[in-house]
């Protein structure tokens, strides 16, 4: 796969992928909006559980970036 390199030396995705990615994200947002709009009564009751679930997930995601700096 050929990726272009910009002035900083970082690899970028090909230009032809960006419109497809943006279109898929927009469709996903529209679907999420309509699902939430129709089922808000069900989702509103789950907020405390979603918040509690987000805490350990954020701990796992945030903790992985500093593995090289751990001293044991």
C-alpha positions as CSV (number, residue, x, y, z in Angstrom):
1,X,0.0,0.0,0.0
2,X,1.4,3.4,-1.0
3,X,0.9,6.2,1.5
4,X,2.1,9.7,0.9
5,X,4.5,11.4,3.3
6,X,4.1,15.0,4.3
7,X,6.8,17.6,5.2
8,X,7.1,16.3,8.7
9,X,7.7,12.7,7.6
10,X,4.4,11.3,8.9
11,X,2.4,8.9,6.9
12,X,-1.1,10.0,5.7
13,X,-4.0,8.1,4.4
14,X,-4.7,8.3,0.7
15,X,-7.0,11.1,-0.3
16,X,-9.6,8.7,-1.8
17,X,-10.3,7.3,1.7
18,X,-11.2,10.5,3.4
19,X,-14.6,11.2,1.8
20,X,-15.7,7.6,2.5
21,X,-14.6,7.8,6.1
22,X,-16.5,11.1,6.6
23,X,-19.6,9.7,4.9
24,X,-19.6,6.6,7.1
25,X,-19.1,8.7,10.3
26,X,-22.0,11.0,9.2
27,X,-24.3,8.0,8.6
28,X,-23.3,6.5,12.0
29,X,-24.1,9.8,13.7
30,X,-27.5,10.1,12.0
31,X,-28.4,6.5,13.0
32,X,-27.3,7.1,16.6
33,X,-29.4,10.3,16.7
34,X,-32.6,8.5,15.5
35,X,-32.0,5.5,17.8
36,X,-31.5,7.8,20.8
37,X,-34.5,9.8,19.9
38,X,-36.8,6.8,19.7
39,X,-35.4,5.0,22.7
40,X,-34.4,7.8,25.0
41,X,-36.6,6.5,27.9
42,X,-34.6,3.3,27.9
43,X,-31.2,4.9,27.6
44,X,-31.8,7.6,30.2
45,X,-32.2,4.9,32.9
46,X,-28.7,3.4,32.0
47,X,-26.7,6.6,32.4
48,X,-25.4,5.7,36.0
49,X,-24.3,2.3,34.8
50,X,-22.6,3.7,31.7
51,X,-20.7,6.2,33.8
52,X,-19.6,3.4,36.1
53,X,-18.5,1.3,33.2
54,X,-16.6,4.2,31.6
55,X,-14.4,4.6,34.7
56,X,-12.5,1.3,34.4
57,X,-12.4,1.6,30.6
58,X,-10.8,5.0,30.8
59,X,-8.4,3.7,33.3
60,X,-7.4,0.9,30.9
61,X,-7.1,3.1,27.9
62,X,-5.3,6.0,29.7
63,X,-2.9,3.8,31.5
64,X,-1.4,2.2,28.4
65,X,0.4,5.2,27.1
66,X,3.0,5.4,29.9
67,X,4.3,1.8,30.0
68,X,7.8,2.9,29.1
69,X,8.1,5.2,32.1
70,X,7.1,2.7,34.8
71,X,9.8,2.0,37.4
72,X,9.7,-1.3,39.2
